[in-house]
Each structure stands twice: as structure tokens, then as C-alpha cells.
Amino acid sequence: MERRTLSRVLAMLAVVLLLTIAGTALELVLVAHDEADEQVIPFYVLGVTAAGLVVYLISPREMLRRLVQVSMLACIGTGIWGLVLHHDSNVEFKREMNPDLEGWTLTWEALHAKSPPSLAPGAMALIGVLGLVYAYGKRNPKPPDQGS
């Protein structure tokens, strides 16, 4: 891909990432995702991720690109942990409502729960994956040797 085209695609991806981070944070605020201590973790991770990305956009240095990568890995980890927490919460609620549920039936019911939405934390993981793609595209690979 031509370098100029790649730069434009990466700039658009950075905008998409920042908008997705802002939208995810806003959604968490709107659903009052701060009732328990572990519920505020996504706010911190999203804040650090957005700040790191903005600083990198202003001053694109290798160390800051690495910071972006680390923050994106934190997004992925937070998303996976959130999936586990949401699922466990839904399983617990479904067991309270129907103690006879077990196995795949219980899992299926938990996945279909509306509150907390089982797969919503996947948005955090998606932000992380997109951010890693962005950081990968921004690397400065060594040019190939021009000799024989």
C-alpha cells in the first residue's frame, strides 16, 4: 500500500478509535457503570488509552507508540475480564431465579440476559484490537537493503 494512502487510513482509524473510546465511556456513564469498585476500571483504562493515543498523535515517538500498544492490551484484558464478570453476574442471577438451571441451558440463559449485557465488554476488547492494528501500521520498519 502506498505510504500516503496508509497514512490517511491510519489517521481515519485514529479518529474512529477516539470516537469509539468516547462513545464507550459515555455509554458506561449513562448506564451508571460505577456502582462497584471494579466497575470504574473501564473508565481508567479508557482514559489512559485516549490520553496515550492523543499524545502519540501530537508527538509520534516510538516510546509513545509502545505506550499505545500497552494501553490497547489493557483494553483487551479489561474487555475479557468484563465478559467474565458480566457472565458470572448473569449466571448468579439466573440461578436465583431458577435454581434448576445448569450446564448449557444456564449458560445460554446467562448470555441472553439484558442486564448486565453479557457481551458489552467486548467493545473494550475491540478497541484494543483496533488500537493494536493502528500501532502496527504506525511502526517504522527498516527499509530493505538495496544491495544484492
DSSP file (Angstrom, degrees, kcal/mol; ACC not computed):
  #  RESIDUE AA STRUCTURE BP1 BP2  ACC     N-H-->O    O-->H-N    N-H-->O    O-->H-N    TCO  KAPPA ALPHA  PHI   PSI    X-CA   Y-CA   Z-CA
    1    1 A M              0   0    0      0, 0.0     5,-0.0     0, 0.0     0, 0.0   0.000 360.0 360.0 360.0 137.1    0.0    0.0    0.0
    2    2 A E     >  -     0   0    0      1,-0.1     4,-2.6     4,-0.0     5,-0.2  -0.324 360.0-124.4 -60.3 140.1    1.3    3.4   -0.9
    3    3 A R  H  > S+     0   0    0      1,-0.2     4,-2.4     2,-0.2     5,-0.1   0.863 109.7  52.3 -57.1 -40.2    2.6    5.3    2.2
    4    4 A R  H  > S+     0   0    0      2,-0.2     4,-1.9     1,-0.2    -1,-0.2   0.917 111.0  46.6 -64.8 -43.4    0.3    8.3    1.7
    5    5 A T  H  > S+     0   0    0      2,-0.2     4,-2.6     1,-0.2    -2,-0.2   0.915 111.6  51.8 -64.1 -43.1   -2.7    6.1    1.5
    6    6 A L  H  X S+     0   0    0     -4,-2.6     4,-2.7     1,-0.2    -2,-0.2   0.909 107.4  53.0 -60.2 -42.5   -1.6    4.2    4.5
    7    7 A S  H  X S+     0   0    0     -4,-2.4     4,-2.1     1,-0.2    -1,-0.2   0.897 110.3  47.5 -60.2 -41.0   -1.2    7.4    6.4
    8    8 A R  H  X S+     0   0    0     -4,-1.9     4,-2.4     2,-0.2    -2,-0.2   0.923 112.1  48.9 -67.3 -43.8   -4.7    8.5    5.5
    9    9 A V  H  X S+     0   0    0     -4,-2.6     4,-2.3     1,-0.2    -2,-0.2   0.917 112.5  48.5 -62.0 -42.9   -6.2    5.1    6.6
   10   10 A L  H  X S+     0   0    0     -4,-2.7     4,-2.2     2,-0.2    -1,-0.2   0.871 109.4  52.6 -66.9 -36.3   -4.3    5.2    9.9
   11   11 A A  H  X S+     0   0    0     -4,-2.1     4,-1.8     2,-0.2    -1,-0.2   0.915 111.1  47.2 -64.0 -42.2   -5.5    8.8   10.5
   12   12 A M  H  X S+     0   0    0     -4,-2.4     4,-2.5     1,-0.2    -2,-0.2   0.895 110.7  52.4 -64.7 -39.4   -9.1    7.7    9.9
   13   13 A L  H  X S+     0   0    0     -4,-2.3     4,-2.7     1,-0.2    -2,-0.2   0.882 106.6  53.3 -64.1 -38.2   -8.6    4.7   12.2
   14   14 A A  H  X S+     0   0    0     -4,-2.2     4,-2.4     2,-0.2    -1,-0.2   0.906 109.8  48.0 -63.0 -41.1   -7.2    7.0   14.9
   15   15 A V  H  X S+     0   0    0     -4,-1.8     4,-2.6     2,-0.2     5,-0.2   0.930 111.7  49.8 -64.6 -45.1  -10.4    9.1   14.7
   16   16 A V  H  X S+     0   0    0     -4,-2.5     4,-2.5     1,-0.2    -2,-0.2   0.913 111.0  50.4 -59.6 -42.5  -12.6    6.0   14.8
   17   17 A L  H  X S+     0   0    0     -4,-2.7     4,-2.7     2,-0.2    -2,-0.2   0.939 111.3  46.9 -61.4 -47.5  -10.7    4.8   17.9
   18   18 A L  H  X S+     0   0    0     -4,-2.4     4,-2.4     1,-0.2    -2,-0.2   0.901 114.0  47.8 -63.9 -40.5  -11.1    8.1   19.7
   19   19 A L  H  X S+     0   0    0     -4,-2.6     4,-2.8     2,-0.2    -1,-0.2   0.890 112.7  49.2 -66.3 -38.8  -14.8    8.3   18.9
   20   20 A T  H  X S+     0   0    0     -4,-2.5     4,-2.5    -5,-0.2    -2,-0.2   0.899 110.9  49.7 -67.5 -40.5  -15.3    4.7   20.0
   21   21 A I  H  X S+     0   0    0     -4,-2.7     4,-2.4     2,-0.2    -2,-0.2   0.938 114.0  45.8 -61.6 -46.6  -13.5    5.3   23.2
   22   22 A A  H  X S+     0   0    0     -4,-2.4     4,-2.5     1,-0.2    -2,-0.2   0.915 113.9  48.8 -63.6 -43.3  -15.6    8.4   23.9
   23   23 A G  H  X S+     0   0    0     -4,-2.8     4,-2.4     2,-0.2    -1,-0.2   0.888 111.6  48.9 -64.5 -39.9  -18.8    6.6   22.9
   24   24 A T  H  X S+     0   0    0     -4,-2.5     4,-2.2     2,-0.2    -1,-0.2   0.916 112.2  48.3 -66.5 -43.0  -18.0    3.6   25.2
   25   25 A A  H  X S+     0   0    0     -4,-2.4     4,-2.0    -5,-0.2    -2,-0.2   0.914 111.7  50.1 -63.0 -42.3  -17.2    5.9   28.1
   26   26 A L  H  X S+     0   0    0     -4,-2.5     4,-2.7     1,-0.2    -2,-0.2   0.918 109.5  50.9 -62.6 -43.7  -20.4    7.8   27.5
   27   27 A E  H  X S+     0   0    0     -4,-2.4     4,-1.9     1,-0.2    -1,-0.2   0.911 108.6  51.8 -60.6 -41.4  -22.4    4.6   27.5
   28   28 A L  H  <>S+     0   0    0     -4,-2.2     5,-2.7     1,-0.2    -1,-0.2   0.886 111.0  48.3 -62.9 -38.0  -20.8    3.5   30.7
   29   29 A V  H ><5S+     0   0    0     -4,-2.0     3,-1.6     3,-0.2    -2,-0.2   0.937 110.1  51.9 -64.8 -46.1  -21.8    6.8   32.3
   30   30 A L  H 3<5S+     0   0    0     -4,-2.7    -2,-0.2     1,-0.3    -1,-0.2   0.807 111.2  46.1 -64.5 -30.6  -25.4    6.5   31.0
   31   31 A V  T 3<5S-     0   0    0     -4,-1.9    -1,-0.3    -5,-0.2    -2,-0.2   0.304 113.7-118.0 -93.6  10.6  -25.8    3.1   32.5
   32   32 A A  T X 5 +     0   0    0     -3,-1.6     2,-2.0     1,-0.2     3,-0.6   0.942  42.3 179.3  53.9  54.0  -24.3    4.1   35.8
   33   33 A H  T 3 < +     0   0    0     -5,-2.7    -1,-0.2     1,-0.2    -4,-0.1  -0.354  58.7  80.8 -83.6  57.2  -21.4    1.7   35.5
   34   34 A D  T 3   +     0   0    0     -2,-2.0    -1,-0.2    -3,-0.1     6,-0.1   0.120  48.2 109.8-148.0  22.9  -19.9    2.8   38.8
   35   35 A E  S <  S+     0   0    0     -3,-0.6     2,-0.3     4,-0.1    -2,-0.1   0.811  82.4  36.3 -76.1 -29.8  -21.8    1.0   41.5
   36   36 A A  S >> S-     0   0    0      1,-0.1     3,-1.2     0, 0.0     4,-0.5  -0.852  88.8-110.9-121.6 158.8  -18.9   -1.3   42.5
   37   37 A D  G >4 S+     0   0    0     -2,-0.3     3,-1.4     1,-0.3     4,-0.4   0.892 116.8  52.0 -55.8 -44.0  -15.2   -0.7   42.6
   38   38 A E  G >4 S+     0   0    0      1,-0.3     3,-0.7     2,-0.2    -1,-0.3   0.699  97.1  69.9 -70.0 -16.0  -14.4   -3.0   39.7
   39   39 A Q  G <4 S+     0   0    0     -3,-1.2     4,-0.3     1,-0.2    -1,-0.3   0.690  93.0  56.2 -74.1 -17.4  -17.0   -1.1   37.6
   40   40 A V  G XX S+     0   0    0     -3,-1.4     4,-1.5    -4,-0.5     3,-0.7   0.612  82.3  87.9 -88.7 -11.2  -14.8    2.0   37.4
   41   41 A I  H <> S+     0   0    0     -3,-0.7     4,-2.5    -4,-0.4     5,-0.2   0.902  83.2  55.9 -54.5 -45.4  -11.8    0.2   35.9
   42   42 A P  H 3> S+     0   0    0      0, 0.0     4,-2.9     0, 0.0    -1,-0.2   0.861 103.4  56.1 -58.6 -32.7  -13.0    0.6   32.3
   43   43 A F  H <> S+     0   0    0     -3,-0.7     4,-2.4    -4,-0.3    -2,-0.2   0.933 110.1  44.4 -62.6 -44.8  -13.1    4.4   32.9
   44   44 A Y  H  X S+     0   0    0     -4,-1.5     4,-2.8     2,-0.2     5,-0.3   0.933 115.1  47.7 -64.5 -45.7   -9.5    4.5   33.9
   45   45 A V  H  X S+     0   0    0     -4,-2.5     4,-2.5     1,-0.2    -2,-0.2   0.928 114.0  46.7 -63.5 -44.7   -8.4    2.2   31.1
   46   46 A L  H  X S+     0   0    0     -4,-2.9     4,-2.8    -5,-0.2     5,-0.2   0.899 112.8  50.7 -64.0 -39.7  -10.3    4.2   28.5
   47   47 A G  H  X S+     0   0    0     -4,-2.4     4,-2.6    -5,-0.2    -2,-0.2   0.936 113.1  43.8 -62.8 -47.8   -9.0    7.5   29.9
   48   48 A V  H  X S+     0   0    0     -4,-2.8     4,-2.7     2,-0.2     5,-0.2   0.900 114.7  51.0 -64.2 -40.3   -5.4    6.3   29.8
   49   49 A T  H  X S+     0   0    0     -4,-2.5     4,-2.3    -5,-0.3    -2,-0.2   0.935 112.6  44.8 -64.0 -47.0   -5.9    4.8   26.4
   50   50 A A  H  X S+     0   0    0     -4,-2.8     4,-2.6     2,-0.2     5,-0.2   0.928 114.8  48.6 -63.4 -44.8   -7.4    8.0   24.9
   51   51 A A  H  X S+     0   0    0     -4,-2.6     4,-2.7    -5,-0.2     5,-0.2   0.926 112.2  48.7 -61.5 -44.8   -4.7   10.2   26.6
   52   52 A G  H  X S+     0   0    0     -4,-2.7     4,-2.2     1,-0.2    -1,-0.2   0.893 112.2  48.7 -62.6 -39.9   -1.9    8.0   25.3
   53   53 A L  H  X S+     0   0    0     -4,-2.3     4,-2.4    -5,-0.2    -2,-0.2   0.917 112.2  47.8 -67.1 -42.9   -3.4    8.0   21.8
   54   54 A V  H  X S+     0   0    0     -4,-2.6     4,-2.0     2,-0.2    -2,-0.2   0.925 112.2  49.2 -63.9 -44.5   -3.8   11.8   21.7
   55   55 A V  H  X S+     0   0    0     -4,-2.7     4,-2.7     1,-0.2    -1,-0.2   0.907 111.9  49.6 -62.2 -40.3   -0.2   12.3   23.0
   56   56 A Y  H  < S+     0   0    0     -4,-2.2    -1,-0.2    -5,-0.2    -2,-0.2   0.899 108.6  52.5 -65.1 -39.9    1.1    9.9   20.3
   57   57 A L  H  < S+     0   0    0     -4,-2.4    -1,-0.2     1,-0.2    -2,-0.2   0.869 114.4  43.2 -63.2 -35.4   -0.9   11.7   17.6
   58   58 A I  H  < S+     0   0    0     -4,-2.0    -2,-0.2     1,-0.3    -1,-0.2   0.881 132.9  18.7 -75.5 -39.9    0.7   15.0   18.7
   59   59 A S  S  < S-     0   0    0     -4,-2.7     2,-1.5    -5,-0.2    -1,-0.3  -0.724  76.3-158.5-136.1  83.8    4.2   13.6   19.2
   60   60 A P        +     0   0    0      0, 0.0     2,-0.3     0, 0.0    -4,-0.1  -0.456  31.1 152.6 -73.0  91.9    4.7   10.4   17.3
   61   61 A R     >  -     0   0    0     -2,-1.5     4,-2.2     1,-0.1     5,-0.2  -0.853  54.7-117.6-116.8 155.1    7.6    8.7   19.1
   62   62 A E  H  > S+     0   0    0     -2,-0.3     4,-2.1     1,-0.2     5,-0.2   0.884 114.3  54.2 -59.3 -41.1    8.4    5.1   19.3
   63   63 A M  H  > S+     0   0    0      1,-0.2     4,-1.7     2,-0.2    -1,-0.2   0.897 110.3  47.1 -61.6 -39.5    8.2    5.1   23.1
   64   64 A L  H  > S+     0   0    0      2,-0.2     4,-2.3     1,-0.2    -1,-0.2   0.839 107.7  55.8 -71.9 -32.8    4.7    6.6   22.9
   65   65 A R  H  X S+     0   0    0     -4,-2.2     4,-2.2     2,-0.2    -1,-0.2   0.897 107.4  50.3 -63.1 -39.0    3.7    4.1   20.3
   66   66 A R  H  X S+     0   0    0     -4,-2.1     4,-2.6     2,-0.2    -2,-0.2   0.882 107.5  53.4 -65.1 -38.3    4.7    1.4   22.8
   67   67 A L  H  X S+     0   0    0     -4,-1.7     4,-2.7     2,-0.2    -2,-0.2   0.913 107.7  50.9 -61.2 -42.6    2.5    3.1   25.4
   68   68 A V  H  X S+     0   0    0     -4,-2.3     4,-2.2     1,-0.2    -2,-0.2   0.924 109.9  50.4 -60.1 -44.3   -0.4    3.0   22.9
   69   69 A Q  H  X S+     0   0    0     -4,-2.2     4,-2.2     2,-0.2    -2,-0.2   0.925 111.1  47.9 -60.2 -45.1    0.2   -0.7   22.5
   70   70 A V  H  X S+     0   0    0     -4,-2.6     4,-2.0     1,-0.2    -1,-0.2   0.913 111.8  49.6 -63.6 -42.8    0.3   -1.4   26.2
   71   71 A S  H  X S+     0   0    0     -4,-2.7     4,-1.8     1,-0.2    -1,-0.2   0.860 109.7  51.8 -66.3 -33.2   -2.9    0.6   26.7
   72   72 A M  H  X S+     0   0    0     -4,-2.2     4,-2.2     2,-0.2    -1,-0.2   0.876 107.8  51.5 -69.8 -36.9   -4.6   -1.4   23.9
   73   73 A L  H  X S+     0   0    0     -4,-2.2     4,-2.7     1,-0.2    -2,-0.2   0.880 107.8  53.3 -64.0 -36.4   -3.5   -4.6   25.6
   74   74 A A  H  X S+     0   0    0     -4,-2.0     4,-2.8     2,-0.2    -2,-0.2   0.882 106.9  52.2 -64.7 -37.6   -5.1   -3.2   28.8
   75   75 A C  H  X S+     0   0    0     -4,-1.8     4,-2.6     2,-0.2    -2,-0.2   0.925 110.3  47.7 -62.4 -44.3   -8.3   -2.6   26.9
   76   76 A I  H  X S+     0   0    0     -4,-2.2     4,-2.5     2,-0.2    -2,-0.2   0.945 114.1  46.5 -62.4 -47.3   -8.3   -6.2   25.6
   77   77 A G  H  X S+     0   0    0     -4,-2.7     4,-2.7     1,-0.2    -2,-0.2   0.906 112.9  49.4 -61.4 -42.3   -7.6   -7.5   29.1
   78   78 A T  H  X S+     0   0    0     -4,-2.8     4,-2.6     2,-0.2    -1,-0.2   0.897 110.8  50.8 -64.0 -40.4  -10.3   -5.3   30.6
   79   79 A G  H  X S+     0   0    0     -4,-2.6     4,-2.2     2,-0.2    -2,-0.2   0.921 111.8  46.2 -63.0 -44.4  -12.8   -6.4   28.0
   80   80 A I  H  X S+     0   0    0     -4,-2.5     4,-1.9     2,-0.2    -2,-0.2   0.928 113.9  48.2 -64.7 -44.5  -12.1  -10.1   28.6
   81   81 A W  H  X S+     0   0    0     -4,-2.7     4,-2.6     1,-0.2    -2,-0.2   0.894 110.7  52.2 -63.0 -39.3  -12.3   -9.6   32.4
   82   82 A G  H  X S+     0   0    0     -4,-2.6     4,-3.1     2,-0.2     5,-0.3   0.887 105.8  54.3 -63.8 -39.3  -15.6   -7.7   31.9
   83   83 A L  H  X S+     0   0    0     -4,-2.2     4,-2.4     2,-0.2    -1,-0.2   0.921 110.6  46.7 -59.2 -43.1  -17.0  -10.6   29.9
   84   84 A V  H  X S+     0   0    0     -4,-1.9     4,-2.9     2,-0.2    -2,-0.2   0.937 114.0  47.1 -64.0 -47.1  -16.2  -12.9   32.7
   85   85 A L  H  X S+     0   0    0     -4,-2.6     4,-2.4     2,-0.2    -2,-0.2   0.917 113.9  47.1 -63.4 -43.9  -17.7  -10.6   35.3
   86   86 A H  H  X S+     0   0    0     -4,-3.1     4,-2.4     2,-0.2    -1,-0.2   0.927 114.1  47.9 -63.1 -44.2  -20.9  -10.0   33.3
   87   87 A H  H  X S+     0   0    0     -4,-2.4     4,-2.7    -5,-0.3    -2,-0.2   0.938 112.2  48.6 -62.6 -46.9  -21.3  -13.6   32.6
   88   88 A D  H  X S+     0   0    0     -4,-2.9     4,-2.5     1,-0.2    -1,-0.2   0.900 111.5  50.3 -60.7 -41.0  -20.8  -14.6   36.3
   89   89 A S  H  X S+     0   0    0     -4,-2.4     4,-2.3    -5,-0.2    -1,-0.2   0.913 112.2  47.0 -62.7 -43.1  -23.3  -12.0   37.4
   90   90 A N  H  X S+     0   0    0     -4,-2.4     4,-2.8     2,-0.2    -2,-0.2   0.886 111.0  51.4 -67.5 -38.8  -25.8  -13.2   34.9
   91   91 A V  H  X S+     0   0    0     -4,-2.7     4,-2.4     2,-0.2    -2,-0.2   0.933 110.3  49.5 -61.8 -46.2  -25.3  -16.8   35.9
   92   92 A E  H  X S+     0   0    0     -4,-2.5     4,-1.9    -5,-0.2    -2,-0.2   0.926 113.2  46.3 -59.8 -45.5  -25.8  -15.9   39.6
   93   93 A F  H  X S+     0   0    0     -4,-2.3     4,-2.1     1,-0.2    -2,-0.2   0.927 112.2  49.9 -64.0 -44.9  -29.0  -14.0   38.8
   94   94 A K  H  X S+     0   0    0     -4,-2.8     4,-2.4     1,-0.2     7,-0.2   0.868 109.5  52.3 -63.5 -35.9  -30.4  -16.8   36.6
   95   95 A R  H  < S+     0   0    0     -4,-2.4    -1,-0.2     2,-0.2    -2,-0.2   0.880 108.8  50.4 -66.6 -37.2  -29.6  -19.4   39.4
   96   96 A E  H  < S+     0   0    0     -4,-1.9    -2,-0.2    -5,-0.2    -1,-0.2   0.899 114.5  44.0 -65.5 -39.5  -31.5  -17.2   41.9
   97   97 A M  H  < S+     0   0    0     -4,-2.1    -2,-0.2     1,-0.3    -1,-0.2   0.853 134.8  12.9 -73.6 -35.7  -34.5  -17.0   39.5
   98   98 A N    ><  -     0   0    0     -4,-2.4     3,-1.9    -5,-0.2    -1,-0.3  -0.757  62.1-172.9-145.8  92.5  -34.4  -20.7   38.6
   99   99 A P  T 3  S+     0   0    0      0, 0.0    -4,-0.1     0, 0.0    -3,-0.1   0.652  82.9  68.1 -62.9 -14.5  -32.2  -23.0   40.8
  100  100 A D  T 3  S+     0   0    0     -5,-0.0     2,-0.1     2,-0.0     6,-0.1   0.626  75.3 105.8 -80.8 -12.6  -32.9  -25.9   38.4
  101  101 A L    <   +     0   0    0     -3,-1.9     2,-0.3    -7,-0.2    -3,-0.0  -0.444  44.1 147.4 -69.2 138.8  -30.9  -24.3   35.5
  102  102 A E    >>  +     0   0    0     -2,-0.1     4,-1.1     0, 0.0     3,-0.9  -0.976  39.9   7.5-160.0 168.4  -27.5  -25.8   34.9
  103  103 A G  H 3> S-     0   0    0     -2,-0.3     4,-2.2     1,-0.2     3,-0.2  -0.188 122.0 -10.8  59.1-141.0  -25.0  -26.6   32.1
  104  104 A W  H 3> S+     0   0    0      1,-0.2     4,-3.0     2,-0.2    -1,-0.2   0.816 134.8  58.8 -63.6 -32.3  -25.5  -25.2   28.6
  105  105 A T  H <> S+     0   0    0     -3,-0.9     4,-2.4     2,-0.2    -1,-0.2   0.928 108.6  44.9 -63.5 -43.5  -29.1  -24.1   29.5
  106  106 A L  H  X S+     0   0    0     -4,-1.1     4,-2.5     2,-0.2    -2,-0.2   0.926 114.3  49.0 -64.1 -45.5  -27.8  -21.9   32.3
  107  107 A T  H  X S+     0   0    0     -4,-2.2     4,-2.3     2,-0.2    -2,-0.2   0.922 111.7  49.3 -60.2 -45.2  -25.0  -20.6   30.0
  108  108 A W  H  X S+     0   0    0     -4,-3.0     4,-1.3     1,-0.2    -1,-0.2   0.918 111.9  48.1 -61.7 -45.1  -27.5  -19.9   27.2
  109  109 A E  H  < S+     0   0    0     -4,-2.4     4,-0.3     1,-0.2     3,-0.2   0.902 111.2  51.1 -62.6 -41.1  -29.8  -18.1   29.6
  110  110 A A  H >< S+     0   0    0     -4,-2.5     3,-1.1     1,-0.2     8,-0.2   0.884 107.3  53.1 -65.0 -38.3  -27.0  -16.0   31.0
  111  111 A L  H 3< S+     0   0    0     -4,-2.3     7,-0.3     1,-0.2     8,-0.2   0.795 108.2  51.3 -67.2 -27.2  -25.8  -15.0   27.6
  112  112 A H  T 3< S+     0   0    0     -4,-1.3    -1,-0.2    -3,-0.2    -2,-0.2   0.414  82.7 122.7 -90.2   2.4  -29.3  -13.7   26.7
  113  113 A A    < > -     0   0    0     -3,-1.1     5,-0.7    -4,-0.3   -23,-0.1  -0.316  52.9-152.1 -64.8 147.1  -29.6  -11.6   29.9
  114  114 A K  T   5S+     0   0    0      1,-0.3    -1,-0.1     3,-0.1    -4,-0.0   0.744  71.8  72.6 -91.6 -27.0  -30.3   -7.9   29.3
  115  115 A S  T   5S+     0   0    0      1,-0.5    -1,-0.3     2,-0.1     3,-0.0  -0.941 110.5  13.8-142.7 117.5  -28.6   -6.6   32.5
  116  116 A P  T   5S-     0   0    0      0, 0.0    -1,-0.5     0, 0.0     2,-0.3   0.602  99.7-128.1 -75.6 148.1  -25.7   -6.6   32.5
  117  117 A P  T > 5 -     0   0    0      0, 0.0     3,-0.9     0, 0.0    -3,-0.1  -0.450  15.9-141.1 -64.0 124.0  -25.4   -7.3   28.8
  118  118 A S  T 3 <S+     0   0    0     -5,-0.7   -31,-0.2    -7,-0.3   -32,-0.2   0.843  93.9  34.6 -58.2 -40.2  -23.1  -10.3   28.5
  119  119 A L  T >  S+     0   0    0     -8,-0.2     3,-1.8     1,-0.2     4,-0.3   0.427  86.0 100.5-101.1   1.7  -21.1   -9.3   25.5
  120  120 A A  T X  S+     0   0    0     -3,-0.9     3,-2.1     1,-0.3     4,-0.3   0.864  75.6  61.8 -56.4 -39.4  -21.0   -5.5   26.1
  121  121 A P  T >> S+     0   0    0      0, 0.0     4,-1.2     0, 0.0     3,-1.1   0.690  83.3  81.7 -64.1 -12.8  -17.4   -5.6   27.5
  122  122 A G  H <> S+     0   0    0     -3,-1.8     4,-2.5     1,-0.3    -2,-0.2   0.764  78.2  69.1 -59.8 -23.3  -16.4   -7.0   24.1
  123  123 A A  H <> S+     0   0    0     -3,-2.1     4,-2.3    -4,-0.3    -1,-0.3   0.882  96.5  52.2 -61.7 -37.4  -16.4   -3.3   22.9
  124  124 A M  H <> S+     0   0    0     -3,-1.1     4,-2.1    -4,-0.3    -1,-0.2   0.928 109.9  47.9 -63.3 -44.2  -13.3   -2.8   25.1
  125  125 A A  H  X S+     0   0    0     -4,-1.2     4,-2.4     1,-0.2    -2,-0.2   0.893 110.1  52.5 -64.1 -39.0  -11.5   -5.7   23.6
  126  126 A L  H  X S+     0   0    0     -4,-2.5     4,-2.8     2,-0.2     5,-0.3   0.903 106.5  52.9 -64.5 -40.7  -12.4   -4.5   20.1
  127  127 A I  H  X S+     0   0    0     -4,-2.3     4,-2.5     1,-0.2    -1,-0.2   0.931 110.4  49.6 -56.7 -45.0  -11.0   -1.0   20.9
  128  128 A G  H  X S+     0   0    0     -4,-2.1     4,-2.1     2,-0.2    -2,-0.2   0.908 111.0  47.4 -62.0 -43.9   -7.8   -2.8   21.9
  129  129 A V  H  X S+     0   0    0     -4,-2.4     4,-2.1     2,-0.2    -2,-0.2   0.938 113.8  47.2 -65.2 -46.3   -7.6   -4.9   18.8
  130  130 A L  H  X S+     0   0    0     -4,-2.8     4,-2.4     1,-0.2    -2,-0.2   0.896 111.6  52.3 -61.5 -38.8   -8.2   -1.9   16.5
  131  131 A G  H  X S+     0   0    0     -4,-2.5     4,-2.8    -5,-0.3    -1,-0.2   0.871 107.4  51.0 -65.3 -37.1   -5.6    0.1   18.5
  132  132 A L  H  X S+     0   0    0     -4,-2.1     4,-2.4     2,-0.2    -1,-0.2   0.887 109.5  50.8 -67.1 -37.8   -3.0   -2.6   18.1
  133  133 A V  H  X S+     0   0    0     -4,-2.1     4,-2.3     2,-0.2    -2,-0.2   0.926 111.4  48.9 -62.5 -43.9   -3.7   -2.6   14.3
  134  134 A Y  H  X S+     0   0    0     -4,-2.4     4,-1.3     1,-0.2    -2,-0.2   0.948 112.3  47.0 -58.8 -50.4   -3.2    1.2   14.4
  135  135 A A  H  < S+     0   0    0     -4,-2.8     4,-0.4     1,-0.2    -1,-0.2   0.867 110.7  52.8 -62.9 -36.7    0.0    0.9   16.3
  136  136 A Y  H >< S+     0   0    0     -4,-2.4     3,-1.1     1,-0.2    -1,-0.2   0.912 108.3  50.4 -64.1 -42.4    1.3   -1.8   14.0
  137  137 A G  H 3< S+     0   0    0     -4,-2.3    -1,-0.2     1,-0.2    -2,-0.2   0.762 107.8  54.7 -66.4 -24.7    0.6    0.4   11.0
  138  138 A K  T 3< S+     0   0    0     -4,-1.3    -1,-0.2    -5,-0.2    -2,-0.2   0.473  81.6 114.9 -89.4  -2.7    2.5    3.3   12.6
  139  139 A R    <   -     0   0    0     -3,-1.1    -3,-0.0    -4,-0.4   -77,-0.0  -0.249  66.5-130.5 -65.9 158.9    5.7    1.3   13.2
  140  140 A N        -     0   0    0      3,-0.0    -1,-0.1   -78,-0.0    -2,-0.1  -0.770  26.9-163.6-111.5  84.5    8.8    2.4   11.3
  141  141 A P        -     0   0    0      0, 0.0     0, 0.0     0, 0.0     0, 0.0  -0.314  29.3-100.5 -68.5 152.5   10.2   -0.7    9.7
  142  142 A K        -     0   0    0      1,-0.1     3,-0.1     3,-0.0     0, 0.0  -0.503  42.3-110.3 -69.3 136.8   13.7   -0.7    8.5
  143  143 A P        -     0   0    0      0, 0.0     3,-0.1     0, 0.0    -1,-0.1  -0.380  41.3 -96.9 -65.6 148.5   13.9   -0.2    4.7
  144  144 A P        -     0   0    0      0, 0.0     2,-0.1     0, 0.0     0, 0.0  -0.311  46.8 -92.3 -64.7 149.5   15.0   -3.3    2.8
  145  145 A D        -     0   0    0      1,-0.1    -3,-0.0    -3,-0.1     0, 0.0  -0.374  27.3-152.8 -61.5 137.5   18.7   -3.5    1.9
  146  146 A Q        +     0   0    0     -3,-0.1    -1,-0.1    -2,-0.1     2,-0.0   0.516  67.2  93.7 -90.8  -6.1   19.2   -2.1   -1.6
  147  147 A G              0   0    0      1,-0.1    -2,-0.0     0, 0.0     0, 0.0  -0.163 360.0 360.0 -78.4 178.5   22.3   -4.3   -2.1
  148  148 A S              0   0    0     -2,-0.0    -1,-0.1     0, 0.0    -2,-0.0   0.479 360.0 360.0 -77.1 360.0   22.4   -7.6   -3.8
